[in-house]
């Protein structure tokens, strides 16, 4: 029995020793937290902001494509609003305005009737050439109607592409019967 006991103890010891050599390795605790495969993260596409369309000038105009047309009304130079005029009389109306855009006004720029009676003024009319940032006087000759009453004629600037721009301006008169 001594020999058997010794062999059993030796086998148990050897199994214990060998079990340490063949035991599965435990993963590093830091690696256990990282998944084996990381799917790519979907990033939503960044919205693209389209620029505002620019007003294109006619090809015969030497203005850059990116210029902006604008007209700012400054003041009535003659015939204040509500002025009384005699029927059939000539009314010389003047407005001071400013080219407040970045385009120079040249050929193809006009002013047009946009509301009310024309009071016998032609529409469209050429807009006086003006460089960007300059002020000028617009003058239109009107004829007072024969019929007494209140009259307002409104006008607007247009570029060579026939796009309206800037402040509108008007004449506002009270026509009295001729004496």
C-alpha positions, 0 to 999 in steps of 0.5 A: 500500500505504500507504493500505491499511495506514493504513486497516487500522490505523485500523480495528483501532484503531477496533475496539479503541476501540469494543470497550471501549464495548460489552464486557459489564460485569463484576458487582461482586464483592460482588454476585456472592456474593449469589444473585438469589433467596433462598428463605424459611427454614422455621422449625419451629413453637414448641411450645405448652406447655399449662397443667395443668388446674385443679380447678374448684370447684362454682358455689356455692363462691366460691373462684377457679377456680385454687385448689389443694386439699391436705391435709398430715398432721401427727400422730396426736392420739389412739390411736397406731398399734398401740394395743391396744383391747378388742373392742366398745369405742368408739375416738375417733381424732383426727388433726391436719392442715393445709389446705396448699392454696390453696382454703378447705374448705367445703360439699361437702368430705368424708373417705371410707374408701379402704381397710380396714374402716370399723370402723362409721364412716360414709363419707363424712363432712363435712370440717370447714371450714378456711381455706387455711393453717390446721391442724385436728383431724379426729375419727372415732368407730370401734367395735372389731370383736368379732373380735380381730386387727390392723385398719387403716382408711385415709381420704382427703379429697375436694373438691366435684368428688369428686377425692381430694387430699392425704395419706391418714390412718389408724387402726391398732389391735390388737383384744383379746378383751373380758374 
